[in-house]
């Protein structure tokens, strides 16, 4: 008979605790992933949730049409214009600190907007929300890139993309339900629990990498690049609303002058905000170009389809919103199920090329599909192709760009990706919407022309990515 000796009473406590330590580390990593993905969901939710509430806001606060547009544009300007700056500051001051600070600022802006008793108070709240979102989003993305690698990164980035798709779609429905049930203030208050949770949990579960050593802060560079992006996005928004008026052209000129000044300042600065030597990387330059082109092609397509549904198919805004649901569901499903497999099989760059080509196929269907057969045949197949293309190209664009910089510049890479995408979206939406609404042709023909230009933009992006 064999007797098994019991384990020694003096077993090494460090060795015995290893499984428990791994379990705790995995649990903490899972919570951190959920927190970062939830933050992106909230940021994207807030880009769309207010839209359905605009009529109620206008009635309660007696807003003019221009004032009402600023309820949306104030957030877009602050968010899009400031994305690059907080991304770089996160590298310098700490990404976890920037994430928590962004969540806190976002919460303050949300409460200010929810309690607004005047137009200016509401617009101020939206600006503060945009500032918070601009700090929160690139910090969250850089933390995700730094804390996950290999297959885990592919899965994490897929969840990130799915959160972006679901956040924008959920906002449309949640905005309508909340406004009708509790009033327009509720569309802001609904995000408060999530942003407060981000502040509390961020301090407990997020692990930051060492901060970049820095002697001085490039204030001049920060002011010029922020001013350039804000002026560019503002010009694009004005162009979408009223065409190329004198103030619109002036905004573009100011953007060009400030961008040129920024480049000169960065060349002379001893401690630049954006080290220009990073742009010696062909991959980085390629990533920025693809973010702009991809942002233009993706965002403009959804705007054009919304116009087509209401002006060509005569759908009400509510029914047009319902008609866009398959896009959100399809994008979510592709992001969670197909994208991780594609990333593992062919990598981010080829996934990006494939995604842009699928997006182009969807735009081709929308531009020249059988319009006389109505939504199920003329629109729905194109929408599903577009949703697939967006899911396969959105997240890989950031991964391509991030692969070109060291970990010490992960925040800058995230900010570059987000900022370039927002600028591309603003420029594409303005340009293609102007074509679709041009008075020289009837709407269906103008829509076809606009969709064709968007199609060309997507194909151009795919061709550049293959080089």
N, C-alpha and C positions, 0 to 999 in steps of 0.2 A: 504493500500500500504506500502510495506516495503522498507525502504531506507537503503542502505549499506553505512556505514561510510567509508570515504577514509582513507587510511593508514596514521598514524601520521607522520607529517613532520619531527619529531625528531627520526625516526627509527635508530636503531643502525647500523652505517656504517660498523662495523666489520661483523655483521650478514648478511647484504645486500651483502657484497662482497664475501661471501663463495662460491656461485656457480661459480663466475668468477675465484676465486682462484683454485677451483677444475678443472675447464676447462683448465686453464693455466698449472696446474700440470700434467694433463693427456696429454696435447699437448707436454709438455716437455719430458714426459716419452716416448711417441711414437717416438719423434725425436731421443731421446737417444737410443732406441731400434734399430731404423733404422741405426744409426751411428755405433753401436757396431756390428751389423750383417754385415754391409757393410765392416767394417774393416776385418772381417774374410773372406769375399768373396775375398777381394783384396789379403790377405795373401795366400789363396789357389790358386787364379788365378796365382800368380807369381811362384808357384811351377811347373806349366805346360806350361805357355804361351811361355817360352823361348825355349822349346824343338823343336818346329817346325822351329824356326829361326836358329837353330844350323848350318845347311849347309851354309846359307848366312853369318853367323858370321865367320865360318871357312875360307870361301873364302876371305872375306874382311880383316881379321886380320892375315891370314896365320897361323892359329893355328895347332899345332900337335894334334894327336888323344888324347893324355893325357891332353893337354891344353884344348881341347874342353870338355872333361869330367869334368874338374875343373870348367867350367862355370856353370855346374849344381851342382856339389858336393860342391862347396864353399858355396852356399846358404844353401844346406841341412845340412852341418856341422855346420855352424853358427847358423842356426835356431834350429836344433835338439839339439845341444850341449849346448845352452844357455837358453833353455826354463825354466829350474828349477830355475836358479839364478834370472832372472828378476821377476818371479812369487813371490818369497819370498821378494825381494826388494820392490815390489809394496805394500806388506803389511806394510812395514816399512816407506816408503817415501810417500805413497799415490798412489792409483790405477789410479786416473785421471791423476796425474802428470806422471806416467809411461806410460799411454796410449798416452798422448800428446807427450811425449818425444820419444816414440817408433815410432809414426807416422812421427815425424820430422826427425829422423835418417833414417827411411825407405825412405823418400823423397830424402834425400841427397844421399843415396846409389843408388837410381833409376836414379837420374840425372847424377851421376858419371858413371854408367854403360851405359846410353844412349849416353854419349859424349865420350866414350872410343875410343882412337886411337891406343891402344895396348892391347895385351892379359892381361898383368899385371894390367892395369887400369880397364879392364872389370871385372877381377876376384876380384879385390879390391872392386869395386862397388857391386858385388854380395855378398861379405862378409858383407859389411855395410848393405845391404838390409836384409840379414839374421839376423843380430844383431837387426835391427829395428823390424823385424817381431817377433823375440823372445820376445821382450819387449811388443809389441802391442797385440799379441794374448792372453797370459794369463791375462794381465791387462783387456782386453775387456771381457773375460769370467768371471773373478771374479766380475767385475762391473755388469754384467748381473745377476750373481747368487745373488748378494747382493741387487739388486734393484727390483727383481721380485721374487714372492713367489707363492706357490699354483698352481692354474690353469694357472696363468700368466707366471710362470716360465716354465711350461710344453710347453706352446705356444712359449715362447721366445727361449727355447732350441731347439724346433723343427725348428724354423726359422734359428737358428745357424747351425744346421745340414744340412738344405737345402742349406744355403749359402756355406757351405763347398763342398757339392756335385756339385752345379752349378758352383762354382769358378773353380774347377779343370777341369770340362768339357768345360766351356767357354774358358779357356786358350788355349785348343787345336785348336778350330776354330778361335778365335780371333788372335792367333799367326800366323796362315797361311794367313789369310786375310790381316792383317796389314803388315806382311813381304813382301807379294807380291805386295802390293799397295804403301806403304810408306818406306819400308826398315826395317832392323832389329831393328834399334834404337827405332822405334815406339812401339815395344812390351814392352819397359820399360816406355816410356813417357805416355802411355795410363793410367797408374795408378796414375800419379802425381796429377791430379785434385782431386781424391778421398782421397789421403793421405794428401794433403794440407787442404781439407775440414775437415778431421778428427782433424787436429791441431786446426783449427779455432772454429769449433763447439764443440769440446771436452771441451774447456775452458768455454763454455757458457751453455751447457745443461747437462753435466755429473755431478752427485752428488756423492761425495765420502764419505765413512764412516771414523770415526776417525782412525788415524794411530796408529800402535802399538808402545808403548813406547820402546825405545832401548837405551842402554848405549854405546855399541861398535858395530862395524861391523866385522863379522867373515870372515876376508880376506883369512885366510888359508883354511877354509872350502869352501869358494867360489872358490878358485883356484883349489883345489883337485877335487871337484865334477864336475866342468866344464871340467877340463882336463880328468876325467874319462869318461864322456859322449862323449866328442869329440873323444877320442881314440877309444871308443867302436863303435861309428857310422863310424869312419874312417876305422876301421878294417872290418866292415860289408860291406862297399862300395868296399874296395879292394878285399874282398873275392868274391863279386858278379862279379867283373871285371876279376880277375885272379886266383881265388881259394886260397887255404891255402898256400901261399908263406911265406917265412921267415919274411918279413916286416909285413904281415898280422897277423901272430901269435904274433909278437912283439907288435903290436898295442893292441891286446887282453890282453896280459900280462901286459902292461902298464895300461890299463883300470882296471884290477883286483887289481893291486897294489895301484893305486890311490883311488879306491873305498874303499879298506881296510883302507887306511890312513884317508880317509874322516870320516869313522865310528869312528875311534879312536879319531880324533880331535873333533867330535861332542860330544863324551862322556865326554871329558875333558873340553870343552868350557863352560864358565859361561853364555855366551849369544850366543848359537849356531845358525848357519844359518838354519838348519833343526832340530827342537827339536825331538830327537829320541823317546821321550815318546809318541808322536803322533802315532808311529807304534805299540804301545800296542793295538791299536784298530784293532780288527780282520777285520772290514769293510774296514779300510784304506789299510791294507795289501792285502785284497782280491781285492780291486779296482785297486791297482798298478799291481797285477798279471794279472788281466783281461785286463787292458790296454795294457800290453805287448803282451799277447796271442792274443787279439783281433786285435791289430795293425798288428801283424805278419800274421794272417789269412786273414785280409781284403786287405792290400796292396799287398801281394804276389799274391793273386788271380788275380788282374787286370794285373799285370806284366806277369803272366803265360798265361793268355788268349791272351794278345797282342802277345806273342811269338807263341802261337798256331795258331792264325789267319794268321800270316805271314809265319811260317815255315811249318805248316801242311796243311793249306788251301790255301797257296800261294797268299794271298792278298797283295796288295801294302800297304805301310804305310798309304797313304791317305784313302784307303778303309778300312783298319783295324781301323783307327780312327773313321770313320763313323759307323763301326760295333759296336763300344763301346757306341754310342749315347744312345741306349735304357737303358743302365746302369745308365747314368746320369739323364735322364728323369724319369726313374723309382724311383731312389733314391730321387729325388726332390719331386715327387708326394707323395711318402710314408712319407717323413719327414714332409710335410705340412698337409696332410690329415689324415693318419692313426696313425702316432706316437703320436700326442697329445691325441687321444682317448685311445690308448693303455696305455699311461702313467697315465691317469686319472683312467682307469679301473683296472690295475694290478700293477702300480708302476714301478719305474726304474729298480729294480733288476730283476723282472720277465720279463720285456720287454727285458732286456739284455740277459737273458737265451733264450727266444724265438728267438731273433734276431740271436744269435750265432747258434742255431739249424737250422734256415732257411738258414743261410749262409752255414752251413755244407751240407744241402740238395742241394744247388746250386753247391757246389764243387763236391758232389757225382755225379750229372748229368754231370758235365764237365769231370770228371775222367772216367766214364764208360758209358756215353751216346752213342747213335748210330752215331759214327763219320763218317760213310760212307754216311750219309744223308745230310751232309753239314751244313752250318751256321744256317739256320732257325730251324732245329731240334736238331742238335748236340750241338749248342752253345747258341742260343738265350734264351731258357727256363732257362738254368743254369745261364746266365747273369742276368735275371730278378729276379731269386731267390736270387742271390748274392746281387743285388742292394737293395732288400727288407731287407735282413739280415743285411747289412751294416747300413741302415737307422735306423733299430730298435735297434742296439747294440752300435753304435758310441756315440751318445749323452747320453744315459743312463749310459754309463761307467763313464763319468765325473760326472754325478749327484750322482751316488753311492759313488764315491770317495769324492766328496764335502760334502756329508752328514755326513762323519766321522770326520770332523774337525770343530772347531768354526769359526764364521764369521771373526775373526781377522786373520785367516790363509787361507782365501779364495783364495788369490793369490798363496800361496804355493800349495794348492790343485789343482788349475788350471794348474800350472806349472808341478806338478807331473803327472797329467793326460796327458797333451800334450807331456811331455818329455818321459814318459813310452810308449806312443803310437808311437812316432817317433822312439824310440830305437827298439821296437817290429817290426815296419815296416821295418827298415833297416836290422835287423837280419833275419826276415822271408824272405824278398826279396832275400837276399844273399844266404840263405840256400836252399830255394826252387828253385831258379833259377839255382843254381849249380847242383841240382838233375835233373832238366829238361834238362840241357845242357850237362849232363854227357855223355862221349864218349862210355860208355860200352853198350848202347842200342840205338835203333833207336829213333827218336824224339817222335813219338806218345806214345810209351811205356814209355819213360822217363817222358813225360808230365803227363801221368796217375799216375806214381809213385809220382811226385811232388805234383799233386793235391790231392792225397791220404794223403800225409803227412800234407798238409794244412787242409784237412778235419779233420784229427785227432786232429790238433791244435784247431780248432773251437769247436769240440766236448769236448775236454779237458776243454776249457774255460767255456762251458755251464755246464759241470758237476761240476766244482769248484764253479761256481756262485750259483748253487742250494744248496750247503752245508749250 
